Amino acid sequence: MASSGSSNDAALRQAAAAALARSLPMEPAKVGPHLRARVLLRTWVYPSFENWCSWTVFDWHCGRTGERGLRVRQATWLQKEDHNWLSQPTAVLRKGLHNRPTIEVADGAVDEEAWLQRATAIANIGLPSLAWPVSTIGIDGVAFGLHLAGRLELNWRNDPPEGWEPMAAWVASTREWLESDLLGTSA
């Protein structure tokens, strides 16, 4: 939802962004005391009026069994649902006015060989020198992002900045690939 001047809306958006950025401790499969996880990549799409989604690829290891592997976690903020109840006075009376976003989580396995091919591909994509844009104001649209663990974080709205197109295309195809892994289809 576009900025309505509502402090509750802004707080809800801020809480949702924080929850999607740190989705590993959430159910259904918490990364807990016996499971160790190292985030390799996180990518996200935050449209103004639709549900927000992030995908986190992580390398996990179970201290008890010695098992390890790559997993993807898709976390979705049900923005439309949360805004629907916020706009209904009777629902607000029942649930209360709070800024706890409704988040759905889905986990899936990641094919390690396919992941290595993608990691090699991104290593070969160059970015132009980064310069501060003259104008960064955006009200509606879609926010995109990529976080490569400990290396790089990129954010852009709508169209990527000039020269970032190959990176943005890699991010979009990686999101599609991760989503197909979650759905059990091939992309």
LUMSE-681647 format. One record per residue (C-alpha): residue number from 1; x, y, z. Coordinates in steps of 0.5 Angstrom, whole numbers, plus 2048, in hexadecimal, padded with zeros to 3 digits. Each point is the difference from the previous one (the first is absolute). Layout:
N
{k:NUM, x:X, y:Y, z:Z}
...
This chain:
187
{k:1, x:800, y:800, z:800}
{k:2, x:803, y:807, z:7FE}
{k:3, x:802, y:804, z:806}
{k:4, x:7F9, y:803, z:803}
{k:5, x:803, y:804, z:806}
{k:6, x:7FE, y:7FB, z:805}
{k:7, x:806, y:7FE, z:805}
{k:8, x:7FD, y:7F9, z:801}
{k:9, x:801, y:7FF, z:7F8}
{k:10, x:807, y:802, z:800}
{k:11, x:801, y:7FC, z:807}
{k:12, x:7FD, y:7FA, z:7FC}
{k:13, x:804, y:801, z:7FA}
{k:14, x:807, y:801, z:804}
{k:15, x:7FE, y:7F9, z:804}
{k:16, x:7FE, y:7FC, z:7FA}
{k:17, x:807, y:802, z:7FD}
{k:18, x:804, y:7FE, z:806}
{k:19, x:7FC, y:7FA, z:801}
{k:20, x:802, y:7FE, z:7F8}
{k:21, x:807, y:802, z:801}
{k:22, x:801, y:7FB, z:806}
{k:23, x:7FB, y:7FA, z:7FE}
{k:24, x:804, y:7FB, z:802}
{k:25, x:7FE, y:7FF, z:808}
{k:26, x:7F9, y:7FF, z:7FD}
{k:27, x:7FC, y:7FA, z:800}
{k:28, x:7FF, y:7FB, z:7FD}
{k:29, x:807, y:7FE, z:801}
{k:30, x:803, y:805, z:804}
{k:31, x:808, y:800, z:800}
{k:32, x:801, y:7FE, z:807}
{k:33, x:806, y:7FE, z:805}
{k:34, x:801, y:7FA, z:7FC}
{k:35, x:7FF, y:803, z:7F9}
{k:36, x:805, y:805, z:7FE}
{k:37, x:7FF, y:804, z:7FA}
{k:38, x:804, y:805, z:7FC}
{k:39, x:7FD, y:804, z:7FB}
{k:40, x:802, y:800, z:7F9}
{k:41, x:7FB, y:805, z:7FC}
{k:42, x:7FA, y:804, z:802}
{k:43, x:7FC, y:803, z:7FA}
{k:44, x:7F9, y:803, z:801}
{k:45, x:7FA, y:804, z:7FC}
{k:46, x:7FC, y:805, z:804}
{k:47, x:7FB, y:802, z:7FC}
{k:48, x:7FC, y:806, z:802}
{k:49, x:7F9, y:7FD, z:800}
{k:50, x:801, y:7F8, z:800}
{k:51, x:803, y:7FB, z:805}
{k:52, x:808, y:801, z:801}
{k:53, x:804, y:7FA, z:7FF}
{k:54, x:807, y:7FE, z:802}
{k:55, x:804, y:7FA, z:7FE}
{k:56, x:806, y:7FE, z:804}
{k:57, x:805, y:7FB, z:7FE}
{k:58, x:804, y:7FD, z:806}
{k:59, x:805, y:7FB, z:801}
{k:60, x:7FE, y:7FC, z:806}
{k:61, x:803, y:7FA, z:805}
{k:62, x:7FD, y:7FC, z:805}
{k:63, x:805, y:7FF, z:806}
{k:64, x:7FC, y:7FA, z:802}
{k:65, x:800, y:7FC, z:7FA}
{k:66, x:806, y:803, z:7FC}
{k:67, x:7FB, y:801, z:7FA}
{k:68, x:801, y:806, z:7FC}
{k:69, x:7FD, y:803, z:7FA}
{k:70, x:7FD, y:807, z:7FC}
{k:71, x:7F9, y:802, z:802}
{k:72, x:7FC, y:806, z:7FD}
{k:73, x:7FB, y:803, z:805}
{k:74, x:7FB, y:805, z:7FD}
{k:75, x:7FC, y:805, z:804}
{k:76, x:7FA, y:803, z:7FE}
{k:77, x:7FD, y:806, z:804}
{k:78, x:7F9, y:800, z:7FF}
{k:79, x:7FF, y:807, z:7FF}
{k:80, x:7F9, y:800, z:7FD}
{k:81, x:7FD, y:7FC, z:805}
{k:82, x:803, y:805, z:806}
{k:83, x:7FE, y:806, z:7FC}
{k:84, x:7F9, y:7FD, z:7FF}
{k:85, x:7FF, y:7FF, z:808}
{k:86, x:803, y:807, z:801}
{k:87, x:7FB, y:803, z:7FC}
{k:88, x:7FA, y:7FC, z:804}
{k:89, x:7FF, y:803, z:807}
{k:90, x:7FC, y:7FA, z:802}
{k:91, x:806, y:7FC, z:7FF}
{k:92, x:805, y:805, z:803}
{k:93, x:7FC, y:800, z:806}
{k:94, x:800, y:7F8, z:800}
{k:95, x:808, y:800, z:7FE}
{k:96, x:802, y:806, z:803}
{k:97, x:804, y:805, z:7FD}
{k:98, x:807, y:7FE, z:7FF}
{k:99, x:806, y:7FF, z:7FB}
{k:100, x:801, y:7F9, z:800}
{k:101, x:800, y:7FE, z:7F9}
{k:102, x:7FD, y:7F9, z:7FD}
{k:103, x:806, y:7FC, z:7FE}
{k:104, x:7FF, y:7FA, z:7FC}
{k:105, x:807, y:7FB, z:7FF}
{k:106, x:801, y:7FB, z:7FB}
{k:107, x:807, y:7FB, z:800}
{k:108, x:803, y:7FC, z:7FB}
{k:109, x:806, y:7FD, z:7FE}
{k:110, x:805, y:803, z:7FB}
{k:111, x:804, y:7FC, z:7FB}
{k:112, x:807, y:801, z:801}
{k:113, x:803, y:7FF, z:7F9}
{k:114, x:7FB, y:805, z:7FE}
{k:115, x:801, y:805, z:805}
{k:116, x:808, y:800, z:7FE}
{k:117, x:7FE, y:801, z:7F9}
{k:118, x:7FC, y:806, z:802}
{k:119, x:806, y:803, z:805}
{k:120, x:805, y:7FF, z:7FB}
{k:121, x:7FB, y:804, z:7FB}
{k:122, x:7FF, y:806, z:805}
{k:123, x:808, y:800, z:801}
{k:124, x:801, y:802, z:7F9}
{k:125, x:7FB, y:806, z:800}
{k:126, x:803, y:806, z:800}
{k:127, x:7FD, y:807, z:803}
{k:128, x:802, y:807, z:7FE}
{k:129, x:803, y:804, z:805}
{k:130, x:7FA, y:802, z:805}
{k:131, x:7FE, y:807, z:801}
{k:132, x:7FB, y:803, z:804}
{k:133, x:7FA, y:802, z:7FC}
{k:134, x:7FD, y:807, z:7FF}
{k:135, x:7F9, y:7FE, z:802}
{k:136, x:7FE, y:7FA, z:805}
{k:137, x:7F9, y:802, z:801}
{k:138, x:7FB, y:7FA, z:7FF}
{k:139, x:7F9, y:800, z:802}
{k:140, x:7FD, y:7FA, z:7FD}
{k:141, x:803, y:7FA, z:7FC}
{k:142, x:804, y:7FA, z:801}
{k:143, x:806, y:800, z:804}
{k:144, x:805, y:7FB, z:7FF}
{k:145, x:807, y:7FD, z:803}
{k:146, x:805, y:7FC, z:801}
{k:147, x:805, y:7FE, z:805}
{k:148, x:806, y:7FC, z:7FF}
{k:149, x:802, y:7FD, z:807}
{k:150, x:806, y:805, z:803}
{k:151, x:801, y:803, z:7F9}
{k:152, x:7FB, y:804, z:7FD}
{k:153, x:7F9, y:803, z:801}
{k:154, x:7FC, y:803, z:7FA}
{k:155, x:7F9, y:804, z:800}
{k:156, x:7FD, y:803, z:7FA}
{k:157, x:7F8, y:802, z:7FF}
{k:158, x:7FD, y:7FE, z:7F9}
{k:159, x:805, y:800, z:7FB}
{k:160, x:807, y:7FF, z:802}
{k:161, x:805, y:805, z:7FF}
{k:162, x:804, y:801, z:7FA}
{k:163, x:805, y:7FA, z:7FF}
{k:164, x:7FD, y:7FC, z:806}
{k:165, x:7FB, y:7FC, z:7FA}
{k:166, x:804, y:7FA, z:800}
{k:167, x:801, y:7FF, z:808}
{k:168, x:7F8, y:802, z:800}
{k:169, x:7FF, y:7FA, z:7FB}
{k:170, x:804, y:7FB, z:804}
{k:171, x:7FC, y:802, z:806}
{k:172, x:7F9, y:7FF, z:7FD}
{k:173, x:802, y:7FA, z:7FD}
{k:174, x:803, y:7FD, z:806}
{k:175, x:7F9, y:802, z:804}
{k:176, x:7FD, y:7FC, z:7FB}
{k:177, x:804, y:7FA, z:800}
{k:178, x:800, y:800, z:808}
{k:179, x:7F8, y:801, z:800}
{k:180, x:800, y:7FA, z:7FB}
{k:181, x:804, y:7FC, z:805}
{k:182, x:7FB, y:801, z:805}
{k:183, x:7FA, y:7FE, z:7FC}
{k:184, x:804, y:7FA, z:7FD}
{k:185, x:800, y:802, z:7F9}
{k:186, x:806, y:802, z:7FB}
{k:187, x:802, y:807, z:7FE}
